[in-house]
């Protein structure tokens, strides 16, 4: 029987099945649809689900916000509409919002956490517990709707849980709208008003922010002072404020002619003005405002506009003018070495509290030394690569943000300050070794908010995260590592990479297996420690007994120096399933047999007579985070020299 001659009963479609399909998939299918239409619909749904389940996906948002500021009361009201697209393979029945300003209230989780830590951030301490009603921060949702229908929601601290009145199915979009009002807290940490440097408004984490949903589920960590995560999308933000203020922040100003002075000095009259900003492919929006901002600008070599905002002051004026070419240099280096900045502009803003990164801008302190100003600008700007564009979940993987940023910062500062250090990351190594020897180190898998001390959060996220990369360049080889960092950028820009995503890029680039390295360095506190145990003179050759003292295995390089030059004996790990290429073609390179990680000792045969050897050194480049370098060198008073019979 041909396919087009099926019995009539085979064409029967149960209308209740169609109804069930409509309900489950939220399809606008008529009950009397014909068979071809149904089959086509099923194929489309099947294809969408298969696509979502087969590879990477991420959610998408479009924010439209109209904000009206009341500077005298330090309050504002807002209308927010979000078009939210569910690109996940899951049906969503609820959404969550972050209400970060609620952290700045006595008794909040941030307040209690700060007062209970053995080493609280000195900028926070017990200050939140002492805030008065007109000094606290809050974000209050007046009402919230989905596609025009009001929703029920519950606010617990800094998170609002919202039940949708209809499920959001894979591939569908919905409109979430709200009205809210907020009070800007006295500046405590990152956000706030009237900070110690005199900036009136630093508006960060200032609006109800839709939480991210990814393969790990909802990212709803309460705000206790650490990191952030958000949904990529477009922000259309209109801010109405007294015309005496100049605003700087994320995005590009859309109506400079209406404003009259664009980013320049404020008008004399004090009438309300609406600043209209647009930012595309970002996951947050931050801004600052003051009546005394000075604005200057320049461009990076690729045309990126670089804007600078600081309070008018004769000393600051000269420092910030000198900062401009340094910022151009940092963007040029980052664009060439780590990937090209994708946005049309970037703003360096005096925000008055340390330094903090936001998409397309940074809020930094301006007072202090010029060197400090350059350093904080470099660090926070580089975050726009390793936070802004490659937006890892900072709460889960703070080292992928802070550590990668510190690594690039060390390289950029060494270049623009013309230091020429052999290892610009030495300070990071010092911090890591201190942590490793402290007895209280915690693994990099620790959530940013859950470290037992602020000190170890910093040493792990910044120092150990930086060492992770520099040490990896020793494992892969410098040339492969450099290519890998660019490949990582090109593969994962404007996405949310995880450690596994980074690992796969570096494995594909190098051709090496790297699971062992990531497992040990990220998931444990095992340390690297290699030693030369003894040297045995044996006629025309020399035998060197090496020991793996630490629990973490690493491929190592042993440099043997004679009057004629240096020879590097390279010992790969067996679990690497391969070997790197030499970094220096002008140095003699000898690849030895693999070292299985279960073996504590390794006999290295050096085909050089003992009498000709001036020195033997494990890891002369000092890329390994060896916690005891005293036993890495020959000659040494602790070594026993044998002569073979």
C-alpha positions in Angstrom: 0.0 0.0 0.0 1.3 3.4 -0.9 1.8 6.1 1.7 -0.9 8.3 0.2 -3.4 5.4 0.4 -3.5 4.9 4.1 -6.8 3.7 5.6 -9.1 6.5 6.5 -8.9 5.6 10.2 -5.2 6.3 10.1 -5.9 10.0 9.5 -8.1 10.4 12.6 -6.7 13.0 15.0 -8.0 12.9 18.6 -9.1 16.5 19.3 -8.3 16.1 23.0 -4.7 15.3 21.9 -4.6 18.5 19.9 -6.0 20.4 22.9 -3.4 18.8 25.1 -0.7 19.7 22.6 -1.9 23.3 22.6 -1.9 23.5 26.4 1.6 21.9 26.8 3.3 23.8 24.0 1.3 27.0 24.2 0.7 26.8 20.4 -2.1 28.8 18.8 -3.4 25.8 16.9 -7.0 25.6 15.8 -8.9 22.5 17.0 -10.0 21.8 13.4 -6.5 22.0 11.9 -5.6 19.7 9.1 -3.1 16.9 9.3 -0.3 18.6 7.2 -0.5 21.7 9.4 -0.3 19.6 12.6 2.7 17.6 11.3 4.5 20.8 10.2 3.8 22.3 13.7 5.1 19.2 15.4 8.2 19.2 13.3 8.9 22.9 14.1 8.5 22.3 17.8 10.7 19.2 17.6 13.4 21.1 15.7 13.3 24.0 18.2 13.6 21.7 21.2 16.4 19.7 19.6 18.3 22.8 18.7 18.0 24.1 22.3 19.1 20.8 23.8 22.0 20.0 21.4 24.2 23.0 22.1 24.9 26.2 23.9 22.0 28.6 24.5 21.5 31.8 26.5 18.5 34.0 27.4 17.8 37.4 25.9 16.3 40.6 27.3 15.4 44.0 26.0 15.0 46.6 28.8 13.1 49.8 28.4 13.3 52.0 31.4 12.1 55.5 32.2 13.6 56.9 35.4 12.7 60.1 37.2 15.2 61.3 39.8 14.5 63.4 42.8 18.0 64.5 43.9 16.8 66.3 47.0 15.2 63.2 48.5 17.8 60.9 47.0 14.9 58.8 45.5 13.6 57.9 42.1 10.7 56.3 40.4 10.9 54.0 37.4 8.8 52.4 34.8 10.4 49.2 33.4 9.3 46.9 30.5 11.3 43.8 29.7 10.9 41.7 26.6 12.2 38.3 27.8 13.0 35.5 25.4 13.4 32.0 26.7 16.0 30.3 24.5 16.4 27.5 27.0 15.0 24.0 26.4 12.9 24.4 29.6 9.5 25.7 30.3 9.6 28.6 32.9 6.8 29.1 35.4 8.5 31.8 37.5 11.2 34.5 37.2 13.4 36.2 39.7 14.6 39.8 40.1 17.6 41.1 42.0 16.8 44.1 44.3 20.4 45.0 45.2 19.7 48.3 47.1 17.8 46.3 49.7 21.2 45.0 51.0 21.9 48.5 52.4 19.5 48.1 55.4 20.2 47.2 59.0 19.8 43.5 59.5 20.3 42.6 55.9 22.4 39.6 54.9 25.2 41.9 53.8 25.1 43.7 57.1 25.2 40.5 59.2 27.8 38.9 57.0 30.1 41.9 57.2 29.8 42.1 61.0 30.5 38.3 61.4 33.6 38.0 59.2 36.9 37.9 61.0 38.3 40.4 58.5 35.4 42.5 57.1 35.9 45.0 54.3 36.9 48.1 56.2 34.7 50.2 53.8 31.6 48.3 55.1 32.3 47.0 58.6 29.3 47.8 60.8 28.2 50.9 58.8 25.0 49.3 57.4 23.8 48.5 60.9 23.9 52.2 61.8 22.0 53.6 58.7 18.9 55.8 59.4 15.7 55.6 57.5 16.7 58.4 55.1 20.1 56.8 54.6 19.2 53.2 53.8 18.7 51.9 50.3 15.6 50.2 49.0 13.9 49.0 45.8 10.1 48.5 46.0 8.1 47.1 43.2 4.6 48.8 43.1 3.2 46.3 40.6 4.4 43.8 38.1 2.6 42.4 35.0 3.1 39.7 32.4 1.7 40.6 29.0 -0.6 43.1 30.8 -1.9 40.9 33.5 -0.8 41.5 37.1 1.4 38.9 38.8 1.9 37.8 42.4 5.4 38.1 43.8 7.3 37.8 47.0 10.3 39.9 48.0 12.8 38.2 50.3 15.8 40.5 51.0 17.5 41.3 47.7 15.5 38.8 45.6 11.9 39.0 44.3 10.3 35.7 43.3 7.6 36.1 40.6 5.0 33.5 39.6 4.1 33.8 35.9 0.4 33.6 35.1 1.2 31.6 32.0 4.3 29.4 31.4 7.0 30.7 29.1 7.8 27.9 26.7 11.1 27.3 24.9 11.6 29.7 22.0 8.8 32.1 23.2 9.0 35.7 24.5 6.9 37.5 27.0 6.6 41.1 28.3 7.3 41.8 31.9 6.4 45.3 33.0 6.5 47.1 36.4 6.5 50.3 38.2 9.0 50.7 41.1 10.4 53.3 43.4 13.8 53.3 45.1 16.0 55.2 47.6 19.7 55.7 47.0 21.6 54.7 50.1 24.5 56.6 51.7 27.5 55.2 49.8 28.7 52.1 51.6 30.1 49.9 48.9 30.1 50.4 45.1 26.7 52.0 45.0 25.3 55.1 46.7 25.2 58.8 47.2 27.5 61.4 48.6 30.7 59.3 48.8 33.9 60.3 50.5 35.3 61.9 47.3 32.2 64.0 46.9 30.5 62.3 43.9 26.8 62.8 44.4 25.3 59.7 42.7 27.0 56.4 41.9 24.2 54.3 40.4 25.2 50.7 40.2 22.9 47.7 40.9 20.3 50.4 41.0 17.3 48.9 39.2 15.2 45.7 39.5 17.4 43.3 37.5 16.1 40.1 35.9 18.1 37.1 37.2 19.9 34.9 34.7 18.7 31.5 33.9 21.2 29.1 32.3 22.1 25.4 32.2 22.6 25.5 36.0 19.2 27.0 36.7 18.4 30.4 38.2 21.2 32.5 39.4 19.5 33.9 42.5 22.4 34.4 45.0 21.4 37.1 47.5 23.6 40.2 47.5 26.0 40.0 50.4 28.8 42.1 48.8 30.5 40.1 46.1 29.8 39.5 42.4 27.1 39.7 39.8 25.6 37.8 36.8 23.1 39.0 34.2 21.3 38.4 31.0 22.7 39.7 27.7 20.5 42.1 25.9 19.7 45.7 24.9 19.1 48.5 27.4 17.1 51.6 26.4 17.3 53.8 29.5 15.8 57.3 29.8 16.9 59.3 32.9 15.2 62.5 33.8 17.2 64.7 36.2 17.8 68.3 37.0 19.8 70.0 34.2 22.6 70.9 36.6 23.8 67.3 36.5 26.0 65.6 34.0 25.5 61.9 33.6 28.1 59.3 32.5 27.7 55.5 32.3 26.9 52.5 30.2 25.7 52.9 26.6 25.7 55.7 24.1 23.8 58.9 24.6 21.1 59.1 21.9 20.1 62.7 22.3 23.1 65.0 22.8 21.4 67.8 20.9 18.3 67.7 23.1 20.5 67.7 26.2 22.3 70.7 24.9 25.6 70.0 26.4 25.9 66.3 25.6 28.6 65.1 28.0 29.9 68.7 28.5 29.5 71.0 31.5 26.0 71.5 32.8 23.7 74.4 31.8 23.1 77.2 34.2 19.3 76.8 34.4 17.9 74.0 36.5 15.1 72.5 34.4 14.5 68.7 34.1 16.4 67.1 31.2 16.0 63.5 29.9 19.1 61.7 29.0 18.5 58.8 26.6 21.0 56.0 26.6 21.2 52.8 24.5 23.5 49.9 25.1 23.4 46.7 23.0 24.8 43.2 23.9 25.4 44.1 27.5 24.2 42.4 30.8 24.0 45.4 33.1 23.6 49.2 33.1 25.4 51.6 35.5 25.6 55.4 35.6 26.8 58.2 37.8 25.8 61.9 38.1 27.2 65.0 39.5 26.9 68.8 39.0 30.7 69.2 38.9 31.9 66.6 36.4 34.6 67.5 33.9 34.5 65.5 30.7 37.3 64.8 28.3 37.7 62.2 25.6 40.0 60.6 23.1 40.1 57.5 20.9 41.9 54.1 20.8 43.6 53.1 17.6 40.6 51.1 16.5 38.3 54.1 16.9 36.8 53.2 20.2 35.7 56.5 22.0 37.3 56.8 25.4 35.5 59.1 27.8 36.7 60.4 31.1 34.6 62.0 33.9 36.0 63.4 37.1 35.2 66.1 39.6 36.7 69.4 38.7 39.9 70.0 40.6 43.3 71.4 39.5 45.3 68.4 40.6 42.8 65.9 39.3 42.6 67.8 36.0 46.3 67.3 35.2 46.3 63.6 36.5 43.3 62.7 34.3 44.8 64.4 31.3 47.9 62.2 31.8 45.7 59.2 32.2 44.3 59.4 28.7 47.3 58.2 26.7 47.8 55.4 29.2 44.2 54.3 28.6 44.7 54.4 24.9 47.8 52.2 25.2 45.9 49.7 27.4 43.1 49.4 24.9 45.6 48.9 22.0 47.4 46.1 23.9 44.2 44.3 24.9 42.8 44.6 21.4 45.9 43.1 19.8 46.7 40.4 22.4 43.4 39.3 23.9 40.6 40.3 21.5 39.1 43.5 20.1 36.8 45.4 22.3 33.4 45.2 20.6 31.6 48.3 21.9 31.7 51.9 20.4 32.8 53.6 23.6 34.1 53.2 27.1 33.9 55.6 30.0 36.3 56.0 33.0 34.2 57.6 35.7 35.2 58.9 39.1 32.7 56.9 41.2 34.4 57.4 44.6 34.7 53.8 45.9 37.8 51.7 45.1 37.2 50.4 41.6 34.4 48.4 40.1 33.6 47.2 36.6 30.4 47.6 34.6 29.7 47.1 30.9 31.2 49.9 28.8 32.4 51.8 31.9 34.1 51.6 35.3 33.6 53.5 38.6 36.9 54.3 40.3 38.4 56.4 43.0 40.3 59.4 41.7 42.3 60.6 44.7 45.8 59.1 45.5 48.9 58.7 43.4 49.0 58.8 39.6 50.4 55.3 39.5 47.4 54.1 41.6 45.0 55.9 39.2 46.6 54.2 36.2 46.6 50.8 37.9 43.0 50.8 38.9 41.9 52.1 35.5 43.8 49.3 33.7 42.4 46.6 36.0 38.8 47.8 35.8 38.9 48.5 32.1 40.2 45.0 31.4 37.2 43.6 33.3 35.2 44.6 30.2 37.0 41.7 28.5 36.7 39.2 31.4 33.3 40.1 32.8 31.7 42.4 30.3 32.2 40.4 27.1 33.0 37.0 28.4 30.5 37.1 31.2 31.2 34.1 33.4 29.0 33.7 36.5 31.3 35.7 38.8 29.7 34.3 41.9 30.6 30.8 41.0 33.8 31.5 39.2 35.2 34.7 40.6 38.8 33.6 39.6 37.8 33.5 35.9 36.9 37.2 36.2 39.4 38.6 38.7 42.2 36.2 38.0 42.1 36.6 34.2 41.8 40.4 34.6 44.8 40.5 37.0 46.8 38.4 34.5 46.2 40.8 31.6 46.6 43.8 34.0 50.1 42.7 34.9 51.1 42.4 31.3 49.6 45.7 30.3 51.1 47.7 33.2 54.5 46.1 32.6 54.3 47.3 29.0 52.9 50.8 29.4 55.2 51.5 32.4 58.1 50.1 30.4 59.2 47.8 33.2 60.3 44.8 31.1 60.0 42.3 33.9 60.9 38.7 33.2 57.8 37.7 35.2 55.3 40.6 35.6 53.1 38.2 37.7 55.6 37.7 40.5 53.4 39.6 43.0 50.5 37.2 42.2 52.8 34.2 42.8 53.8 35.7 46.2 50.2 36.1 47.2 49.3 32.6 46.1 52.2 30.9 47.9 51.3 32.8 51.1 47.8 31.4 50.8 48.9 27.9 50.0 51.2 27.8 53.1 48.7 29.4 55.4 46.8 26.2 56.2 43.5 27.9 55.6 43.4 28.1 51.8 40.1 27.2 50.2 39.7 25.7 46.7 38.7 27.9 43.7 35.4 26.1 43.5 34.3 28.0 46.5 31.4 30.4 45.8 32.5 34.0 46.0 30.2 34.7 49.0 31.2 31.7 50.9 34.9 32.2 51.6 35.7 32.1 55.3 37.7 35.3 55.0 38.0 38.3 52.7 41.7 37.7 52.6 41.4 34.2 51.0 38.7 35.4 48.6 41.2 38.0 47.3 44.2 35.7 47.3 42.2 33.0 45.5 40.3 35.0 43.0 43.0 37.5 42.1 46.4 35.8 42.8 45.6 32.1 42.3 43.4 32.9 39.3 46.3 34.8 37.7 48.8 32.1 38.5 46.4 29.6 36.9 46.9 31.3 33.5 50.6 32.0 33.7 51.3 28.4 34.8 49.1 27.1 32.0 51.3 29.0 29.5 54.1 26.8 30.8 52.1 23.6 30.3 50.9 24.5 26.8 53.8 26.5 25.5 53.7 30.3 25.1 52.8 30.4 21.5 49.9 27.9 21.8 48.7 29.7 25.0 48.6 33.1 23.2 46.6 31.6 20.4 44.4 29.9 22.9 43.5 33.1 24.6 42.5 34.7 21.3 40.5 31.5 20.4 38.8 31.7 23.7 37.8 35.3 23.0 36.5 34.6 19.5 34.6 31.5 20.6 33.0 32.8 23.8 32.6 36.6 23.4 29.2 37.9 24.4 28.4 34.6 26.0 28.7 33.0 29.5 31.7 30.6 29.5 32.5 28.2 32.3 35.8 26.6 33.3 35.0 23.6 31.1 34.4 25.8 28.1 37.8 27.5 28.6 39.4 24.1 29.1 38.1 22.7 25.8 39.3 25.8 23.9 42.8 25.4 25.3 42.8 21.6 24.7 41.8 22.1 21.1 44.4 24.8 20.6 47.3 22.9 22.2 46.4 19.3 21.3 47.0 18.4 25.0 44.7 16.8 27.6 44.3 19.4 30.4 41.6 17.8 32.6 44.3 16.9 35.2 45.5 20.5 35.5 42.0 22.0 35.9 41.0 19.3 38.3 43.9 19.8 40.6 44.3 23.6 40.5 40.6 24.5 40.6 39.1 21.7 42.6 41.8 21.1 45.3 44.3 22.9 47.4 47.1 20.5 46.4 50.4 22.3 45.8 53.3 22.2 43.3 56.7 21.4 44.8 59.6 19.7 42.9 63.1 19.1 44.2 66.5 18.0 43.1 67.3 15.2 45.5 70.8 14.3 44.4 73.2 14.5 41.4 75.3 11.5 40.3 78.4 11.9 38.3 78.7 9.0 35.8 81.6 9.4 33.3 80.4 11.2 30.2 76.9 11.8 31.7 75.2 13.0 34.8 72.2 11.5 36.5 69.8 13.8 38.3 67.3 12.4 40.8 64.1 14.5 40.8 61.4 14.3 43.4 57.7 15.4 43.3 57.3 16.6 46.8 53.9 18.3 46.4 50.7 16.4 45.6 50.0 18.3 42.3 51.9 16.9 39.3 53.2 19.2 36.6 55.4 18.9 33.5 58.7 20.4 34.4 61.8 21.9 32.7 65.3 21.3 34.0 67.8 23.8 32.8 71.4 22.6 32.7 74.0 25.4 32.2 77.6 24.9 31.1 80.2 27.3 29.7 78.9 26.5 26.2 75.3 27.5 27.0 72.1 26.1 28.3 70.2 22.9 27.6 66.6 22.4 28.7 65.4 18.9 29.5 61.7 18.9 29.2 59.7 16.2 31.1 56.0 16.0 30.1 53.4 14.3 32.2 52.0 11.1 30.9 48.4 12.3 31.5 49.0 15.2 29.0 49.0 12.7 26.1 51.4 14.9 24.3 54.1 17.5 24.7 54.5 21.3 24.1 56.9 22.9 21.7 59.9 24.8 23.0 59.3 28.5 23.8 62.8 29.5 22.7 64.2 28.1 19.4 67.7 29.3 20.3 68.0 27.1 23.4 68.9 23.4 23.0 65.8 21.4 23.9 65.7 17.8 24.9 62.4 16.0 25.4 62.7 13.2 28.0 60.3 10.4 28.7 56.9 11.1 30.3 56.6 11.2 34.1 53.6 9.2 35.4 51.9 11.2 38.1 51.9 8.2 40.6 55.7 8.1 40.6 57.3 10.2 43.3 60.8 10.1 41.8 62.3 10.5 38.3 65.8 9.7 37.1 66.9 12.3 34.5 69.9 11.3 32.4 71.9 14.4 31.4 74.4 13.7 28.6 76.9 16.1 29.9 79.9 15.2 32.1 79.4 16.4 35.7 82.6 18.5 35.6 81.2 20.7 32.8 78.0 21.6 34.6 77.8 25.0 36.2 74.2 24.7 37.5 71.0 22.7 37.3 67.7 24.4 37.9 64.1 23.2 38.0 61.8 25.7 36.3 64.3 28.5 35.6 61.5 30.6 34.1 59.6 30.5 37.4 56.3 29.8 35.8 55.5 27.0 38.1 53.9 27.9 41.4 56.5 25.9 43.3 55.9 26.6 47.0 59.6 25.8 47.9 62.2 27.0 45.4 65.1 26.4 47.7 65.5 22.8 46.6 65.1 23.6 42.9 68.8 24.5 42.4 72.1 22.8 42.1 74.7 23.5 43.5 73.1 23.5 46.9 74.5 22.8 50.4 71.6 20.3 50.9 72.4 18.1 47.9 74.4 14.9 48.1 76.8 14.5 45.1 77.6 10.9 44.2 80.1 9.5 41.8 79.1 6.3 40.0 81.4 3.4 40.3 
